[in-house]
Amino acid sequence: MKKYISNENGASEIITFLVILPFIIYFIVYPIIGGLFLIEKNELTTIVNKKLDRAIVEGQFTTTLMTELIQELDTKGFKQDKLEITITPSVSGDNENDTYAIRGQEITIKVIYKKPHTFYYINGKLGSEDIFYPKTKVTGMSEKW
């Protein structure tokens, strides 16, 4: 190391490397964090889709099913206080277990985790925060007569 520092060419090579190093690290870390963001969105979609499959058979999200959904999301790291869950039509998402969407009616659940992913900060906070919220919208047709 002393040889490179004492040599003028060696010192310029080290300085050049130190200047370029942050860019090299950024170009390696960026796709990794971007991939983790996509994995998180996919995980959210998988959990919600699994619960929707059960809900379309019953014609609604029962209180038990909704509790299971929130608990499963919580165990995967999606904290309950930051979740926004919207279910349409309203009869399939109310707290009444005896109302339901009739057969053929579309049931949609939209889940947004209102905390920006690390990918937002890696992008230099470009764009609005809500673009980097993990979110999903899943639709199915009611099978309840």
Residue pairs with C-beta under 8 A, 6 or more apart in sequence:
3 10
4 10
4 11
4 13
4 14
5 11
5 14
29 122
30 122
33 118
33 119
33 122
34 119
34 122
36 117
36 118
36 119
37 117
37 118
37 119
37 132
37 134
40 117
40 134
41 134
41 135
41 136
43 76
44 73
44 76
44 78
44 111
44 113
44 134
44 135
44 136
45 136
45 138
47 69
47 72
47 73
47 76
48 69
48 109
48 111
48 136
48 138
49 136
49 138
51 61
51 65
51 68
51 69
51 72
51 109
52 107
52 109
52 138
52 139
52 140
53 140
54 65
55 61
55 62
55 65
55 92
55 107
55 109
55 140
56 107
56 140
56 141
56 142
56 143
56 144
57 143
57 144
58 65
58 100
58 144
59 92
59 100
59 101
59 102
59 103
59 107
59 142
59 143
59 144
60 91
60 92
60 93
60 94
60 97
60 99
60 100
60 101
60 107
60 144
61 69
61 87
61 92
61 93
61 109
62 97
63 95
63 97
66 85
69 85
70 80
70 83
70 85
73 80
73 83
73 111
73 113
74 80
78 113
78 134
79 115
82 113
82 114
82 115
83 111
83 112
83 113
83 114
84 111
84 112
84 113
84 114
85 109
85 110
85 111
86 93
86 109
86 110
86 111
87 93
87 107
87 108
87 109
87 110
88 107
88 108
89 101
89 105
89 107
91 99
91 100
91 101
92 99
92 100
92 101
92 105
92 107
92 142
93 109
100 142
100 144
101 107
101 142
101 144
102 142
102 144
102 145
103 142
103 143
103 144
103 145
104 141
104 142
105 141
105 142
106 139
106 140
106 141
106 142
107 139
107 140
107 141
107 142
108 137
108 138
108 139
109 137
109 138
110 135
110 136
110 137
110 138
111 135
111 136
111 137
112 133
112 134
112 135
113 133
113 134
113 135
114 130
114 133
115 133
116 129
116 130
116 132
116 133
117 132
117 133
117 134
119 132
120 129
120 131
120 132
123 132
